[in-house]
Amino acid sequence: MVTGSTQAKWRVLGLHHVAFARGEDPAAEGALCDLLSTQPIAEQGAGFIERMYGVGGAFVQILEATGPGVVQTFLDKRGPGLHHVAFTVDALAPALEDLRARGVRLVDEAPRAGGMGSLIAFIHPSAFGGMLVELVEPKGAGT
C-alpha cells in the first residue's frame, strides 16, 4: 500500500479516466455511446484499440483487444470489465521518482507515450490493494 507522501514536486490533479476491457460483443459500447451522446477519440495500441469518451472533465476508456497483448491477457483471465483507474498528474517523472523512493512497486519505471499525446505510467496493483492504477501527464502539462 502507498503510505506517506513527499509530493513536493508533483500533484494529483484529478481523475483522468476509468478503463474497461471490452469483450467481443460491441452492444455495451454502443449503449455507452448513446448514453453519453458523444463520439470517441480512438487510437491504436499494441494489440488493442482504445476509445476515449469524454465525460465532464474526465473520460471513460474502452479497450478492445485486436490481437495478443495486455488487453487480451486481461480478458482471458478476468473477462470483460473494469481494467484500471487513471489519475491526472502535473509531473509524471517526479511522481515516479517519489513513488519508487517510497518503495512502491511500479509497472513502468519511466514515463512512456500514451494516448492523445500524453505521458503515462502504470503502478502495480499490489500498491493499491489489487487495483491497477495509471498516472497520466496530459500533453503540455509538464512544460
N, C-alpha and C positions, 0 to 999 in steps of 0.2 A: 504494500500500500504506500502511496505517496503521503509523506508527512513532512511537516516543517516547510518553510519556504524562505528562499533567498532571492525572491523575484525582483531584485533591484533593477535588473537590466531588461526585463520583459514582463508583459502583462497578457492575461487572457482578456480579450475584448468582448467575447460573446459566443453564442452558438453559431457555427458556420453551416453545418448540415447534419442530417441523420440519414444514414445509408441503409438501404435494403437490397439484399440479393434476390433477384427475381428468378423464378422457375421458368419452365417452358411455356406457361400459359400467360399471354400478354394481356388478358382481360383486366387484371388488377391494375396494371399500369394505365390502361385506357380509362378506367374508372377514376384513377388519381388525376389524370389529365383533365377529365371533365369536371371533377370536383374543384380543382384549383383554377380552372379556366385559364390555363397557361400552356405554353409550348416549351419543351425542354431545350436546354443547351446541351448538345450531345458531343461527346468526344470519344475517340477510340483509345483504348489502353492495350496492354499486352495480354491478350486472351479475353478481353471484355470490352463492352461499351458502357460508358457511364452517361446517364442523363440527369441533369440538374434542373429541378423545378423550383422556381423562385416562390418563396412563401414569406411575405413580410421582409424582414431583414436577414433571412436565412434561406436554406434550400432543403428540399427532400431529394436525395440522390437514389436513383435506381441503377443497380449494377446487373448487367446481363452478360453471362458467360458466352463467349464466341469460340472458345477452344480451351485447351489446358491452361491452368493458371490458378491464381489465388481465389478467384470467384468460383470457378468450377470445383475446386477443392472444398471450399466452404459449403457449396450446395450439396456435394456428395456426402459430406459429414453431417450437416445440420438441416439441409433442406432450405426452402425459401424463408426469408425473414430478416430481422434486424441484423445488420453486418457490423456497423460501427457508428460511433458518435464523433463528430469533429468540432473542434473549437478554433475560433479565430484568435491568433496571437499577433502581437505587433512586431516581434523579432524572433524568428524561429531558431536561428543558430544559437543565440544566448539561452533560449529556453532549453534546447537540447544539452548544452553545456551544464546548465544548472541542474537539470534532472539527472544527468549522468553523475555529477558530483554528489548528489544525494542518494546515489545507489539505485536509481530507478532503471529497470530493465527496458531497453529500447529495441524496437524492431529496426528502425533506421537510425544509424549513428550520425548521419549528416542530412541536411535538407536535400530534397530531390524535387525534380519538376513534377507538378501536379496539374490538374485541370484548370482551365481558364487563366493560364499564365501564373498560377500560384506556386509557392514552395510548400512542400508537405513533409511530414514525418509521422510515423506511427509509433505509439508507445505500446509495449507488450501488455496483453490482457492481465498478466499476473500483477501488474501495478495498480489495477483498478477493479479488483475483485472479479475478474473474468471478462470484463468488457474491453474490447479493442477500442482504443482512442486514437484519433488522428489530430495533429496540430496543423493548422493551415495559416500561412502568411500570404494574404492576397497580393496579387501583382501590385507593385508600387508601395506596399506598406512599409518595407524596410528602408526606403530611400528618403 
